Amino acid sequence: MRTAIPVFLALALAIHPPALAQNAAEPSGFRAVNRTGTEATQFFAVRSPRGTQGDWGGNLLTPGRPLVEGGGFRVSPNAGAGCRFDLRLVLADTREVVLRDQDICVNRNIDLANAARPTQSAVRAPTAGPMAGPASPSTPLVQPNSQARSVSVGTGFLVANDRVMTNHHVVDNCNRIILRTPTGHWLAATPPARIDAAIDLALLNVPGLAGPAVTFRTAPAIRRGEGVVAYGFPLAGLLSSDPKLTRGEVNGLRGIRDNPNQYQISAEVQPGNSGGPLVDMQGNIVGVVVSKLNAEAVSRQTGDIAQNVNFAVQGQVALAFMRRAGIEARTAESTGPERGTADVGDLIHRSTLFIRCER
């Protein structure tokens, strides 16, 4: 991957991921082979009986690197993991292969074949209710281009059917933009995107994308010290490909250099979080993750190392941007008891998408 980080502010870094190369060395362990006749976009391997309980952990495949027909994936379990594993392979057409209680100490090569549509009980969804995905079986699906000259990634979220919000710098100068939905499908964004470079926001047109749109908070006004959750895909290609959740607080009501369009937050973010949702403890959108402080630049100026200083475009600024684009957003007041952090994550997961920019 190669990422050109745009000039954002002298002391702020737009959180695009650095180039990462997949380790070609095959560790010891067992090898799972795709014998389904089509490529797979997700692969899971967990100790038995986690799969039976619906706990599949994270997708082991690298985003944009599907497991082709006949291809093998080497798994190297942690020491003491035992011999019994549950395996799950998810294909690009949503069919699955699930093998339970496999003895990987006896069988070091496991073929996954005879894919079928998942039953309601086969996989526990990350949350109850629908997730963003293709509107119908006839929705055109795409696949990542493995021959792309350079690739950068980010995060976005569904604000209305066919519409995804992200940062402008995530999609700037892309030849092709594709998005992976929470259901594991890849859909293509079609130009033109609606952008506002000054506030670093973009609205993508993604035909055939449907699902639960996020809800923007309208009241009460955000206060310093409020708990928030950032959700997205940091350091894709290095960490696991599943989305990550971090909790923090609103530290300040303005951004760097007194930017009135941003909040300062302590929820930790990394390259790949750009464009992701920042939600309050009711699960309503209060911001769009945009950047982290350039600690190296600050150190050169002050002699001190800044720690965990991050920024998000304010939710009301994003809401106004949507309205200028003619899109009516869902809104609500954040009242009543707070949800648990895990529940907030489950809620926003349904509407959060991985963005791949190909050049």
DOKEDREN-53929 format. One record per residue (C-alpha): residue number from 1; x, y, z. Coordinates in steps of 0.25 Angstrom, whole numbers, plus 5000, padded with zeros to 4 digits. Example, Ala and Ser with C-alpha at 12.3 -4.5 7.8 and 13.67 -1.06 7.14 Angstrom:
<pamars>
+-----+------+------+------+
! seq !   xx !   yy !   zz !
+-----+------+------+------+
!   1 ! 5049 ! 4982 ! 5031 !
!   2 ! 5055 ! 4996 ! 5029 !
+-----+------+------+------+
</pamars>
This chain:
<pamars>
+-----+------+------+------+
! seq !   xx !   yy !   zz !
+-----+------+------+------+
!   1 ! 5000 ! 5000 ! 5000 !
!   2 ! 5004 ! 5014 ! 4998 !
!   3 ! 4997 ! 5026 ! 5004 !
!   4 ! 4999 ! 5041 ! 5001 !
!   5 ! 4996 ! 5048 ! 5013 !
!   6 ! 4989 ! 5061 ! 5010 !
!   7 ! 4994 ! 5075 ! 5016 !
!   8 ! 4983 ! 5076 ! 5027 !
!   9 ! 4990 ! 5085 ! 5037 !
!  10 ! 5004 ! 5087 ! 5041 !
!  11 ! 5002 ! 5080 ! 5055 !
!  12 ! 4991 ! 5070 ! 5051 !
!  13 ! 4992 ! 5057 ! 5043 !
!  14 ! 4981 ! 5052 ! 5035 !
!  15 ! 4980 ! 5038 ! 5040 !
!  16 ! 4983 ! 5030 ! 5027 !
!  17 ! 4990 ! 5017 ! 5028 !
!  18 ! 5005 ! 5015 ! 5024 !
!  19 ! 5008 ! 5004 ! 5014 !
!  20 ! 5008 ! 4990 ! 5019 !
!  21 ! 5013 ! 4977 ! 5013 !
!  22 ! 5007 ! 4964 ! 5016 !
!  23 ! 5017 ! 4954 ! 5022 !
!  24 ! 5019 ! 4943 ! 5012 !
!  25 ! 5026 ! 4934 ! 5022 !
!  26 ! 5016 ! 4922 ! 5026 !
!  27 ! 5017 ! 4919 ! 5041 !
!  28 ! 5015 ! 4905 ! 5046 !
!  29 ! 5001 ! 4900 ! 5049 !
!  30 ! 4990 ! 4895 ! 5040 !
!  31 ! 4986 ! 4899 ! 5026 !
!  32 ! 4971 ! 4902 ! 5022 !
!  33 ! 4969 ! 4901 ! 5007 !
!  34 ! 4957 ! 4907 ! 5000 !
!  35 ! 4950 ! 4896 ! 4991 !
!  36 ! 4937 ! 4903 ! 4989 !
!  37 ! 4939 ! 4907 ! 4974 !
!  38 ! 4939 ! 4922 ! 4977 !
!  39 ! 4947 ! 4932 ! 4985 !
!  40 ! 4945 ! 4935 ! 5000 !
!  41 ! 4946 ! 4948 ! 5007 !
!  42 ! 4946 ! 4944 ! 5021 !
!  43 ! 4952 ! 4933 ! 5029 !
!  44 ! 4951 ! 4930 ! 5044 !
!  45 ! 4958 ! 4919 ! 5053 !
!  46 ! 4954 ! 4919 ! 5068 !
!  47 ! 4956 ! 4908 ! 5079 !
!  48 ! 4944 ! 4899 ! 5080 !
!  49 ! 4933 ! 4901 ! 5085 !
!  50 ! 4934 ! 4916 ! 5082 !
!  51 ! 4928 ! 4915 ! 5068 !
!  52 ! 4916 ! 4907 ! 5073 !
!  53 ! 4914 ! 4918 ! 5082 !
!  54 ! 4914 ! 4928 ! 5071 !
!  55 ! 4927 ! 4935 ! 5076 !
!  56 ! 4936 ! 4935 ! 5063 !
!  57 ! 4946 ! 4946 ! 5067 !
!  58 ! 4952 ! 4954 ! 5056 !
!  59 ! 4953 ! 4951 ! 5041 !
!  60 ! 4967 ! 4945 ! 5038 !
!  61 ! 4968 ! 4950 ! 5023 !
!  62 ! 4975 ! 4963 ! 5020 !
!  63 ! 4965 ! 4973 ! 5014 !
!  64 ! 4965 ! 4973 ! 4999 !
!  65 ! 4973 ! 4959 ! 4999 !
!  66 ! 4962 ! 4949 ! 4997 !
!  67 ! 4965 ! 4934 ! 4998 !
!  68 ! 4964 ! 4929 ! 4984 !
!  69 ! 4959 ! 4915 ! 4980 !
!  70 ! 4969 ! 4905 ! 4983 !
!  71 ! 4977 ! 4915 ! 4991 !
!  72 ! 4982 ! 4911 ! 5005 !
!  73 ! 4982 ! 4919 ! 5018 !
!  74 ! 4993 ! 4915 ! 5029 !
!  75 ! 4988 ! 4917 ! 5043 !
!  76 ! 4998 ! 4917 ! 5055 !
!  77 ! 4991 ! 4915 ! 5068 !
!  78 ! 4996 ! 4921 ! 5081 !
!  79 ! 5003 ! 4911 ! 5090 !
!  80 ! 4994 ! 4904 ! 5099 !
!  81 ! 4982 ! 4906 ! 5089 !
!  82 ! 4979 ! 4891 ! 5088 !
!  83 ! 4975 ! 4882 ! 5076 !
!  84 ! 4961 ! 4885 ! 5074 !
!  85 ! 4956 ! 4897 ! 5066 !
!  86 ! 4944 ! 4902 ! 5059 !
!  87 ! 4946 ! 4908 ! 5045 !
!  88 ! 4937 ! 4917 ! 5036 !
!  89 ! 4939 ! 4921 ! 5022 !
!  90 ! 4930 ! 4932 ! 5016 !
!  91 ! 4930 ! 4934 ! 5001 !
!  92 ! 4928 ! 4946 ! 4993 !
!  93 ! 4913 ! 4942 ! 4990 !
!  94 ! 4910 ! 4940 ! 5005 !
!  95 ! 4910 ! 4925 ! 5005 !
!  96 ! 4918 ! 4919 ! 5016 !
!  97 ! 4926 ! 4906 ! 5020 !
!  98 ! 4925 ! 4903 ! 5035 !
!  99 ! 4934 ! 4892 ! 5041 !
! 100 ! 4933 ! 4889 ! 5056 !
! 101 ! 4942 ! 4882 ! 5065 !
! 102 ! 4953 ! 4879 ! 5055 !
! 103 ! 4965 ! 4872 ! 5061 !
! 104 ! 4977 ! 4880 ! 5055 !
! 105 ! 4987 ! 4872 ! 5062 !
! 106 ! 4983 ! 4860 ! 5054 !
! 107 ! 4979 ! 4867 ! 5041 !
! 108 ! 4989 ! 4878 ! 5037 !
! 109 ! 4982 ! 4881 ! 5024 !
! 110 ! 4967 ! 4883 ! 5024 !
! 111 ! 4958 ! 4885 ! 5012 !
! 112 ! 4946 ! 4894 ! 5013 !
! 113 ! 4936 ! 4891 ! 5002 !
! 114 ! 4921 ! 4889 ! 5001 !
! 115 ! 4917 ! 4903 ! 5003 !
! 116 ! 4903 ! 4907 ! 5007 !
! 117 ! 4894 ! 4919 ! 5011 !
! 118 ! 4896 ! 4921 ! 5026 !
! 119 ! 4884 ! 4917 ! 5035 !
! 120 ! 4879 ! 4927 ! 5045 !
! 121 ! 4886 ! 4920 ! 5056 !
! 122 ! 4899 ! 4917 ! 5049 !
! 123 ! 4905 ! 4930 ! 5053 !
! 124 ! 4902 ! 4940 ! 5064 !
! 125 ! 4902 ! 4954 ! 5058 !
! 126 ! 4910 ! 4965 ! 5065 !
! 127 ! 4897 ! 4971 ! 5068 !
! 128 ! 4882 ! 4969 ! 5067 !
! 129 ! 4875 ! 4975 ! 5055 !
! 130 ! 4879 ! 4977 ! 5040 !
! 131 ! 4893 ! 4982 ! 5035 !
! 132 ! 4897 ! 4991 ! 5024 !
! 133 ! 4899 ! 4982 ! 5011 !
! 134 ! 4893 ! 4980 ! 4997 !
! 135 ! 4879 ! 4984 ! 4995 !
! 136 ! 4875 ! 4972 ! 4988 !
! 137 ! 4881 ! 4959 ! 4982 !
! 138 ! 4882 ! 4966 ! 4968 !
! 139 ! 4891 ! 4978 ! 4974 !
! 140 ! 4904 ! 4978 ! 4966 !
! 141 ! 4916 ! 4973 ! 4975 !
! 142 ! 4931 ! 4976 ! 4972 !
! 143 ! 4944 ! 4971 ! 4977 !
! 144 ! 4957 ! 4978 ! 4980 !
! 145 ! 4967 ! 4980 ! 4969 !
! 146 ! 4980 ! 4973 ! 4973 !
! 147 ! 4987 ! 4980 ! 4962 !
! 148 ! 4984 ! 4994 ! 4967 !
! 149 ! 4997 ! 5003 ! 4967 !
! 150 ! 4994 ! 5008 ! 4981 !
! 151 ! 4984 ! 5006 ! 4991 !
! 152 ! 4979 ! 5014 ! 5004 !
! 153 ! 4968 ! 5011 ! 5013 !
! 154 ! 4959 ! 5018 ! 5023 !
! 155 ! 4945 ! 5017 ! 5029 !
! 156 ! 4931 ! 5022 ! 5026 !
! 157 ! 4917 ! 5020 ! 5031 !
! 158 ! 4903 ! 5019 ! 5025 !
! 159 ! 4895 ! 5032 ! 5026 !
! 160 ! 4884 ! 5029 ! 5016 !
! 161 ! 4881 ! 5018 ! 5006 !
! 162 ! 4892 ! 5019 ! 4995 !
! 163 ! 4900 ! 5029 ! 5003 !
! 164 ! 4912 ! 5028 ! 5012 !
! 165 ! 4920 ! 5039 ! 5019 !
! 166 ! 4935 ! 5039 ! 5021 !
! 167 ! 4946 ! 5049 ! 5021 !
! 168 ! 4950 ! 5056 ! 5008 !
! 169 ! 4965 ! 5052 ! 5010 !
! 170 ! 4961 ! 5037 ! 5010 !
! 171 ! 4955 ! 5038 ! 4996 !
! 172 ! 4963 ! 5049 ! 4990 !
! 173 ! 4969 ! 5045 ! 4976 !
! 174 ! 4964 ! 5031 ! 4976 !
! 175 ! 4963 ! 5024 ! 4962 !
! 176 ! 4953 ! 5014 ! 4969 !
! 177 ! 4946 ! 5014 ! 4982 !
! 178 ! 4940 ! 5001 ! 4988 !
! 179 ! 4934 ! 4998 ! 5001 !
! 180 ! 4932 ! 4986 ! 5009 !
! 181 ! 4919 ! 4985 ! 5017 !
! 182 ! 4917 ! 4979 ! 5030 !
! 183 ! 4911 ! 4967 ! 5023 !
! 184 ! 4924 ! 4964 ! 5016 !
! 185 ! 4920 ! 4969 ! 5002 !
! 186 ! 4928 ! 4979 ! 4993 !
! 187 ! 4921 ! 4990 ! 4986 !
! 188 ! 4926 ! 5001 ! 4978 !
! 189 ! 4924 ! 5016 ! 4980 !
! 190 ! 4921 ! 5024 ! 4967 !
! 191 ! 4925 ! 5038 ! 4964 !
! 192 ! 4923 ! 5049 ! 4966 !
! 193 ! 4924 ! 5050 ! 4981 !
! 194 ! 4920 ! 5062 ! 4989 !
! 195 ! 4932 ! 5068 ! 4996 !
! 196 ! 4935 ! 5079 ! 5005 !
! 197 ! 4951 ! 5080 ! 5006 !
! 198 ! 4950 ! 5091 ! 5016 !
! 199 ! 4944 ! 5083 ! 5027 !
! 200 ! 4950 ! 5070 ! 5021 !
! 201 ! 4936 ! 5062 ! 5019 !
! 202 ! 4931 ! 5055 ! 5007 !
! 203 ! 4918 ! 5048 ! 5003 !
! 204 ! 4919 ! 5036 ! 4994 !
! 205 ! 4909 ! 5030 ! 4985 !
! 206 ! 4908 ! 5015 ! 4987 !
! 207 ! 4897 ! 5010 ! 4978 !
! 208 ! 4890 ! 4997 ! 4984 !
! 209 ! 4894 ! 5000 ! 4998 !
! 210 ! 4883 ! 4999 ! 5008 !
! 211 ! 4882 ! 4997 ! 5023 !
! 212 ! 4881 ! 5004 ! 5036 !
! 213 ! 4885 ! 5019 ! 5035 !
! 214 ! 4892 ! 5025 ! 5047 !
! 215 ! 4885 ! 5035 ! 5055 !
! 216 ! 4891 ! 5049 ! 5058 !
! 217 ! 4890 ! 5055 ! 5072 !
! 218 ! 4883 ! 5069 ! 5072 !
! 219 ! 4882 ! 5072 ! 5087 !
! 220 ! 4887 ! 5074 ! 5097 !
! 221 ! 4899 ! 5081 ! 5094 !
! 222 ! 4912 ! 5073 ! 5095 !
! 223 ! 4920 ! 5076 ! 5108 !
! 224 ! 4934 ! 5074 ! 5112 !
! 225 ! 4936 ! 5061 ! 5119 !
! 226 ! 4925 ! 5053 ! 5111 !
! 227 ! 4928 ! 5039 ! 5108 !
! 228 ! 4929 ! 5035 ! 5093 !
! 229 ! 4933 ! 5023 ! 5085 !
! 230 ! 4941 ! 5023 ! 5072 !
! 231 ! 4939 ! 5012 ! 5063 !
! 232 ! 4946 ! 5008 ! 5050 !
! 233 ! 4958 ! 5000 ! 5043 !
! 234 ! 4971 ! 5005 ! 5049 !
! 235 ! 4984 ! 5000 ! 5043 !
! 236 ! 4977 ! 4990 ! 5033 !
! 237 ! 4987 ! 4980 ! 5028 !
! 238 ! 4995 ! 4980 ! 5042 !
! 239 ! 4984 ! 4978 ! 5052 !
! 240 ! 4972 ! 4968 ! 5049 !
! 241 ! 4962 ! 4973 ! 5038 !
! 242 ! 4950 ! 4974 ! 5047 !
! 243 ! 4946 ! 4988 ! 5052 !
! 244 ! 4952 ! 4993 ! 5065 !
! 245 ! 4945 ! 5001 ! 5077 !
! 246 ! 4952 ! 5011 ! 5086 !
! 247 ! 4945 ! 5019 ! 5097 !
! 248 ! 4949 ! 5032 ! 5102 !
! 249 ! 4944 ! 5046 ! 5105 !
! 250 ! 4942 ! 5060 ! 5098 !
! 251 ! 4954 ! 5068 ! 5103 !
! 252 ! 4951 ! 5081 ! 5096 !
! 253 ! 4940 ! 5088 ! 5088 !
! 254 ! 4949 ! 5093 ! 5078 !
! 255 ! 4960 ! 5086 ! 5069 !
! 256 ! 4975 ! 5090 ! 5067 !
! 257 ! 4977 ! 5105 ! 5065 !
! 258 ! 4963 ! 5107 ! 5071 !
! 259 ! 4957 ! 5101 ! 5059 !
! 260 ! 4942 ! 5103 ! 5062 !
! 261 ! 4938 ! 5091 ! 5053 !
! 262 ! 4944 ! 5080 ! 5062 !
! 263 ! 4945 ! 5074 ! 5075 !
! 264 ! 4957 ! 5069 ! 5082 !
! 265 ! 4955 ! 5055 ! 5088 !
! 266 ! 4963 ! 5045 ! 5096 !
! 267 ! 4957 ! 5032 ! 5089 !
! 268 ! 4970 ! 5026 ! 5082 !
! 269 ! 4970 ! 5026 ! 5067 !
! 270 ! 4981 ! 5021 ! 5057 !
! 271 ! 4983 ! 5022 ! 5042 !
! 272 ! 4970 ! 5015 ! 5036 !
! 273 ! 4960 ! 5021 ! 5046 !
! 274 ! 4959 ! 5034 ! 5037 !
! 275 ! 4944 ! 5036 ! 5033 !
! 276 ! 4939 ! 5027 ! 5044 !
! 277 ! 4927 ! 5030 ! 5053 !
! 278 ! 4929 ! 5036 ! 5067 !
! 279 ! 4917 ! 5033 ! 5075 !
! 280 ! 4912 ! 5037 ! 5089 !
! 281 ! 4907 ! 5027 ! 5099 !
! 282 ! 4893 ! 5026 ! 5094 !
! 283 ! 4899 ! 5022 ! 5080 !
! 284 ! 4896 ! 5035 ! 5073 !
! 285 ! 4906 ! 5042 ! 5064 !
! 286 ! 4914 ! 5053 ! 5070 !
! 287 ! 4926 ! 5054 ! 5061 !
! 288 ! 4934 ! 5049 ! 5049 !
! 289 ! 4948 ! 5044 ! 5053 !
! 290 ! 4958 ! 5052 ! 5045 !
! 291 ! 4972 ! 5053 ! 5050 !
! 292 ! 4982 ! 5052 ! 5062 !
! 293 ! 4992 ! 5061 ! 5067 !
! 294 ! 5006 ! 5061 ! 5060 !
! 295 ! 5014 ! 5058 ! 5072 !
! 296 ! 5027 ! 5059 ! 5065 !
! 297 ! 5024 ! 5073 ! 5060 !
! 298 ! 5019 ! 5077 ! 5074 !
! 299 ! 5032 ! 5072 ! 5080 !
! 300 ! 5040 ! 5080 ! 5070 !
! 301 ! 5033 ! 5092 ! 5074 !
! 302 ! 5031 ! 5090 ! 5089 !
! 303 ! 5041 ! 5080 ! 5093 !
! 304 ! 5030 ! 5071 ! 5099 !
! 305 ! 5023 ! 5059 ! 5094 !
! 306 ! 5008 ! 5061 ! 5093 !
! 307 ! 5000 ! 5048 ! 5096 !
! 308 ! 4987 ! 5043 ! 5091 !
! 309 ! 4982 ! 5056 ! 5085 !
! 310 ! 4971 ! 5053 ! 5074 !
! 311 ! 4961 ! 5061 ! 5066 !
! 312 ! 4947 ! 5059 ! 5060 !
! 313 ! 4938 ! 5068 ! 5051 !
! 314 ! 4927 ! 5072 ! 5060 !
! 315 ! 4914 ! 5065 ! 5057 !
! 316 ! 4906 ! 5078 ! 5055 !
! 317 ! 4916 ! 5082 ! 5044 !
! 318 ! 4914 ! 5068 ! 5038 !
! 319 ! 4899 ! 5069 ! 5039 !
! 320 ! 4899 ! 5083 ! 5032 !
! 321 ! 4908 ! 5077 ! 5021 !
! 322 ! 4898 ! 5066 ! 5018 !
! 323 ! 4886 ! 5076 ! 5018 !
! 324 ! 4894 ! 5085 ! 5008 !
! 325 ! 4895 ! 5072 ! 4999 !
! 326 ! 4880 ! 5070 ! 5000 !
! 327 ! 4880 ! 5058 ! 5009 !
! 328 ! 4871 ! 5057 ! 5021 !
! 329 ! 4878 ! 5051 ! 5032 !
! 330 ! 4872 ! 5043 ! 5044 !
! 331 ! 4873 ! 5051 ! 5057 !
! 332 ! 4870 ! 5049 ! 5071 !
! 333 ! 4872 ! 5055 ! 5085 !
! 334 ! 4882 ! 5047 ! 5094 !
! 335 ! 4873 ! 5046 ! 5107 !
! 336 ! 4871 ! 5035 ! 5117 !
! 337 ! 4881 ! 5025 ! 5122 !
! 338 ! 4894 ! 5022 ! 5115 !
! 339 ! 4897 ! 5009 ! 5108 !
! 340 ! 4908 ! 5000 ! 5111 !
! 341 ! 4921 ! 5002 ! 5102 !
! 342 ! 4919 ! 4988 ! 5096 !
! 343 ! 4904 ! 4991 ! 5093 !
! 344 ! 4908 ! 5004 ! 5086 !
! 345 ! 4919 ! 4997 ! 5078 !
! 346 ! 4908 ! 4986 ! 5074 !
! 347 ! 4899 ! 4998 ! 5069 !
! 348 ! 4909 ! 5006 ! 5061 !
! 349 ! 4915 ! 4993 ! 5055 !
! 350 ! 4902 ! 4991 ! 5047 !
! 351 ! 4905 ! 5004 ! 5039 !
! 352 ! 4920 ! 5005 ! 5038 !
! 353 ! 4928 ! 5001 ! 5025 !
! 354 ! 4942 ! 4999 ! 5021 !
! 355 ! 4947 ! 5008 ! 5010 !
! 356 ! 4958 ! 5004 ! 5000 !
! 357 ! 4963 ! 5015 ! 4991 !
! 358 ! 4970 ! 5009 ! 4978 !
! 359 ! 4979 ! 5018 ! 4969 !
+-----+------+------+------+
</pamars>
